[in-house]
Amino acid sequence: ELIQDIGNALGDTVVQYEIENLLKLDILEEVDTVVGRGVRLKEQMQPSVGDLLRQLRCNMELHTDCGCTEACEYLDHLVGYLLNSDAGVSVIENKKGDHFLQSEGNTYRLLLTLSPFWLPLVVEKIQEEDQLILAFGPFAAQAWNGMYPYYAWKEFRGRVALYDPWNRQKINLCKGSLPVYVDWFYRDRYRQRFSIPVDFCNALHNMGLLRYNDER
């Protein structure tokens, strides 16, 4: 399903071309799955690929009305804002581009990621660990409407929020005050606001999760 979601967003031809290249480079390997042949990252490549991806997402440039900043700097400033704005927020663990915070009895993971399509794979794990994920990345440019069907899944929509400050959009149905402070940070520091995609609202309406004002 992950490869299918990425294919729907970027095109099957593009995805298959990249998979073949990564297989030739011995970065991916083919494996048997319950639905046929699949691919996975080779175990010996995981540390170096992880380091590369961490560097790429941290160094992403974010252009705002207040100038240009790097993605890691944006997230660091956000964490500082949350700690200063709410005495009930505390840090559990800080990593570059990946922060764990405690608020109102909930554990929030704020992280940078290049793509949102892997997030449905970790929902069961974060549910077991009682976590919520607030993910930040340039998602709208990747046809993130492919993520909309997952919001019919209660466990997903209640635990995963997507923020795209590159395109000034968000998809968030998570409860709690901490996501509200995320919006306020964007407003106070960068004088900008997140909008919610209209087609996402339409998708929620089609799922029966949203009513318009003129409905009874």
Backbone torsions as a table, in degrees:
resi	resn	phi	psi	omega
1	GLU	NA	-34.2	178.7
2	LEU	-61.7	-49.0	179.5
3	ILE	-63.6	-36.7	179.0
4	GLN	-65.1	-42.7	179.0
5	ASP	-63.4	-43.2	179.0
6	ILE	-66.1	-38.6	177.7
7	GLY	-63.2	-39.5	178.1
8	ASN	-64.2	-32.2	-177.8
9	ALA	-82.9	-43.3	-171.7
10	LEU	-106.5	-15.1	-177.1
11	GLY	105.8	132.2	-177.6
12	ASP	-61.3	-37.6	-178.6
13	THR	-62.7	-43.7	179.5
14	VAL	-62.8	-45.5	-177.5
15	VAL	-64.1	-45.9	-179.5
16	GLN	-64.5	-36.7	177.9
17	TYR	-62.6	-44.8	-179.2
18	GLU	-68.5	-38.2	177.7
19	ILE	-61.6	-45.0	179.7
20	GLU	-61.9	-40.2	178.0
21	ASN	-63.3	-44.0	-178.4
22	LEU	-69.1	-30.4	174.1
23	LEU	-67.6	-42.4	179.3
24	LYS	-64.3	-31.8	-179.3
25	LEU	-84.5	1.7	-179.0
26	ASP	61.5	31.8	174.5
27	ILE	-93.0	-39.1	173.9
28	LEU	-106.6	160.3	173.8
29	GLU	-137.1	150.3	179.8
30	GLU	-81.7	144.0	179.6
31	VAL	-140.7	158.4	174.5
32	ASP	-86.4	136.0	176.1
33	THR	-126.3	175.4	-179.0
34	VAL	-68.4	-17.7	-179.7
35	VAL	-111.4	12.7	178.3
36	GLY	124.0	-156.7	-178.9
37	ARG	-76.4	140.9	176.8
38	GLY	-139.2	-174.2	178.8
39	VAL	-133.3	156.4	175.0
40	ARG	-150.2	160.8	177.3
41	LEU	-72.1	131.1	178.7
42	LYS	-62.4	140.3	-174.8
43	GLU	-58.4	-40.6	-177.4
44	GLN	-70.8	-15.3	179.9
45	MET	-92.7	-10.7	-173.2
46	GLN	-60.3	-44.2	-179.5
47	PRO	-62.9	-46.8	-176.8
48	SER	-69.5	-39.7	177.7
49	VAL	-66.6	-40.1	177.6
50	GLY	-61.0	-42.7	178.6
51	ASP	-64.2	-41.6	179.9
52	LEU	-64.0	-46.1	-179.7
53	LEU	-64.1	-38.2	178.5
54	ARG	-62.2	-42.4	179.8
55	GLN	-67.0	-42.4	-178.6
56	LEU	-62.5	-46.1	-177.2
57	ARG	-72.3	-32.0	178.6
58	CYS	-70.9	-31.1	-176.2
59	ASN	-91.2	1.8	178.1
60	MET	-59.4	131.6	178.9
61	GLU	-83.6	136.3	178.8
62	LEU	-120.3	114.3	-179.3
63	HIS	-94.6	125.0	179.8
64	THR	-126.6	175.6	176.9
65	ASP	-65.6	-15.6	-179.4
66	CYS	-101.0	9.1	-179.7
67	GLY	117.9	-166.0	-176.4
68	CYS	-108.2	137.7	176.7
69	THR	-139.2	163.6	175.2
70	GLU	-91.1	154.6	-174.5
71	ALA	-59.0	-41.7	180.0
72	CYS	-63.7	-38.2	178.9
73	GLU	-65.8	-40.2	176.0
74	TYR	-56.9	-47.9	-177.0
75	LEU	-68.9	-37.8	177.5
76	ASP	-62.3	-44.0	178.2
77	HIS	-63.8	-37.7	178.5
78	LEU	-62.1	-46.5	179.4
79	VAL	-61.2	-42.6	177.4
80	GLY	-61.4	-39.7	178.3
81	TYR	-63.6	-43.6	-179.4
82	LEU	-62.5	-42.2	-179.2
83	LEU	-67.1	-36.1	-179.4
84	ASN	-78.3	-26.1	-174.0
85	SER	-88.8	-26.0	-174.9
86	ASP	-137.8	112.4	-179.1
87	ALA	-64.9	-16.9	-179.8
88	GLY	-82.8	-3.4	179.2
89	VAL	-94.0	132.5	178.3
90	SER	-135.6	155.1	-179.2
91	VAL	-91.2	128.8	173.8
92	ILE	-92.5	-45.2	-177.9
93	GLU	-157.2	136.8	177.5
94	ASN	-119.2	124.6	171.1
95	LYS	-129.3	164.9	-179.6
96	LYS	-66.2	113.0	-179.7
97	GLY	76.4	13.6	-176.4
98	ASP	-155.3	108.1	-173.6
99	HIS	-125.5	140.6	175.8
100	PHE	-113.3	122.9	-178.2
101	LEU	-124.2	153.3	175.8
102	GLN	-111.4	132.1	178.6
103	SER	-154.4	127.5	177.3
104	GLU	53.3	36.2	178.8
105	GLY	80.3	2.3	179.8
106	ASN	-109.0	148.6	174.6
107	THR	-101.1	121.6	179.4
108	TYR	-109.7	133.7	172.6
109	ARG	-107.9	115.5	177.7
110	LEU	-102.6	117.9	-175.0
111	LEU	-142.7	153.4	171.4
112	LEU	-89.9	140.5	175.4
113	THR	-150.4	147.2	-177.9
114	LEU	-77.6	-22.6	-175.8
115	SER	-147.5	146.6	178.9
116	PRO	-92.2	-4.3	-165.6
117	PHE	-73.3	-16.0	179.0
118	TRP	-84.5	-13.3	-171.9
119	LEU	-62.8	-37.5	176.7
120	PRO	-58.2	-23.8	-178.0
121	LEU	-71.2	-20.0	-174.7
122	VAL	-106.7	5.2	-175.8
123	VAL	-61.6	-44.5	-179.2
124	GLU	-62.5	-37.3	179.6
125	LYS	-67.3	-47.0	-178.2
126	ILE	-70.6	-24.8	174.6
127	GLN	-68.2	-42.6	177.3
128	GLU	-63.2	-37.0	-178.8
129	GLU	-89.9	1.9	178.5
130	ASP	55.7	52.7	179.0
131	GLN	-114.8	158.9	168.7
132	LEU	-123.0	142.4	-179.7
133	ILE	-110.9	126.2	169.4
134	LEU	-110.4	106.4	-173.8
135	ALA	-102.5	140.0	-178.4
136	PHE	-123.8	129.5	179.4
137	GLY	-179.2	172.4	179.7
138	PRO	-81.1	67.5	-168.7
139	PHE	-80.3	-37.2	-173.9
140	ALA	-61.8	-28.8	179.9
141	ALA	-75.7	-4.9	-177.5
142	GLN	-109.5	25.3	-179.1
143	ALA	54.8	55.2	-176.4
144	TRP	-69.6	-0.7	173.3
145	ASN	-63.7	-15.2	173.2
146	GLY	-66.3	-14.6	177.8
147	MET	-86.3	-16.1	-173.1
148	TYR	-56.0	-42.7	-178.6
149	PRO	-58.3	-26.0	-179.5
150	TYR	-69.0	-16.8	-179.8
151	TYR	-77.0	-6.2	168.3
152	ALA	-74.7	-14.8	-179.8
153	TRP	-89.8	110.8	-173.3
154	LYS	-56.1	-43.4	-177.3
155	GLU	-64.8	-32.0	179.6
156	PHE	-74.8	-52.1	-174.1
157	ARG	-67.1	-23.7	179.2
158	GLY	-87.6	-6.7	-173.8
159	ARG	-128.9	-6.6	-177.6
160	VAL	-129.2	124.3	175.6
161	ALA	-121.6	141.3	-178.4
162	LEU	-115.9	126.8	178.4
163	TYR	-121.4	132.2	179.5
164	ASP	-126.5	85.1	178.2
165	PRO	-69.4	-15.3	175.4
166	TRP	-66.7	-35.6	-178.9
167	ASN	-115.9	8.1	174.8
168	ARG	58.3	42.2	-179.9
169	GLN	-132.3	159.9	177.5
170	LYS	-147.6	155.9	169.1
171	ILE	-130.6	106.2	-174.0
172	ASN	-145.7	121.9	171.9
173	LEU	-122.0	11.9	-179.7
174	CYS	-74.0	142.6	179.3
175	LYS	-91.3	165.8	178.0
176	GLY	114.6	162.3	-178.0
177	SER	-79.8	-25.5	-175.5
178	LEU	-61.3	-43.7	176.0
179	PRO	-61.2	-29.4	176.7
180	VAL	-65.3	-41.1	178.3
181	TYR	-65.8	-29.6	175.9
182	VAL	-61.1	-43.0	176.7
183	ASP	-64.5	-42.7	-178.6
184	TRP	-65.6	-37.4	177.1
185	PHE	-59.6	-46.2	-179.8
186	TYR	-61.4	-38.8	178.9
187	ARG	-70.3	-47.0	-172.7
188	ASP	-73.3	-41.3	-175.0
189	ARG	-86.2	-38.0	-173.4
190	TYR	-113.2	-1.0	178.4
191	ARG	56.4	39.9	179.4
192	GLN	-133.7	163.5	179.6
193	ARG	-131.1	145.9	173.9
194	PHE	-79.8	137.7	171.1
195	SER	-108.0	158.4	177.7
196	ILE	-102.4	127.5	-178.5
197	PRO	-56.8	133.7	-179.3
198	VAL	-61.5	-39.6	-178.7
199	ASP	-68.1	-24.2	174.1
200	PHE	-69.2	-42.1	176.4
201	CYS	-61.3	-40.8	177.8
202	ASN	-64.0	-38.0	178.4
203	ALA	-64.2	-42.8	177.3
204	LEU	-62.5	-38.9	178.3
205	HIS	-63.0	-42.0	179.8
206	ASN	-67.4	-26.1	176.8
207	MET	-82.3	-7.1	-176.9
208	GLY	81.0	17.7	-177.9
209	LEU	-99.7	-5.5	-177.4
210	LEU	-143.2	135.2	174.8
211	ARG	-114.2	142.3	174.5
212	TYR	-83.5	161.9	-173.2
213	ASN	-61.8	-28.0	-176.5
214	ASP	-89.0	5.0	179.2
215	GLU	-93.4	148.4	177.3
216	ARG	-112.9	NA	NA
